């Protein structure tokens, strides 16, 4: 398991697909999740900027 960067007691994520099971480190699982989300966000859109703007609008209502 050390070659995978894992040690006894580490958290792992299990990803099962058609006849295959993968054990992923938290870092690898996060990288894969980020890659999936990145495909859904149009180019030039900043989710951070949108979130900041949303929070500013909400704060103005208070």
C-alpha positions in Angstrom: 0.0 0.0 0.0 2.9 2.4 0.5 3.4 2.5 -3.3 -0.1 4.1 -3.4 0.9 6.6 -0.7 -1.3 4.9 1.9 -0.4 3.8 5.4 -2.3 1.7 7.9 -5.2 3.6 9.3 -5.5 6.1 6.4 -8.9 7.0 5.0 -9.6 5.5 1.5 -12.4 6.0 -0.9 -13.8 3.1 -2.8 -15.0 3.6 -6.4 -16.8 0.7 -8.0 -17.7 0.5 -11.7 -18.4 -2.2 -14.2 -16.5 -5.1 -12.8 -13.7 -2.9 -11.2 -13.0 -1.6 -7.7 -10.6 1.2 -7.1 -9.2 2.3 -3.8 -8.4 6.0 -3.8 -6.5 8.2 -1.5 -8.4 11.3 -0.3 -6.1 13.5 -2.5 -6.8 11.4 -5.6 -10.5 11.3 -4.9 -10.5 15.1 -4.6 -8.6 15.5 -7.8 -11.0 13.3 -9.7 -14.0 15.2 -8.2 -12.5 18.5 -9.2 -12.0 17.3 -12.7 -15.6 16.2 -13.0 -16.9 19.5 -11.7 -14.5 21.5 -14.0 -16.2 19.9 -17.0 -19.6 21.3 -15.9 -18.4 24.9 -15.5 -18.4 27.0 -18.6 -15.1 28.6 -19.5 -14.7 32.1 -18.1 -17.1 31.5 -15.2 -15.7 31.9 -11.7 -17.7 30.1 -9.1 -15.8 32.0 -6.4 -16.8 35.3 -7.9 -20.4 34.2 -8.2 -20.4 33.1 -4.6 -18.9 36.4 -3.4 -21.4 38.4 -5.3 -24.3 36.3 -3.9 -23.0 36.8 -0.4 -22.7 40.6 -1.0 -26.3 40.7 -2.2 -27.5 38.7 0.8 -25.6 40.9 3.2 -27.2 44.0 1.6 -30.7 42.6 2.4 -29.9 42.1 6.1 
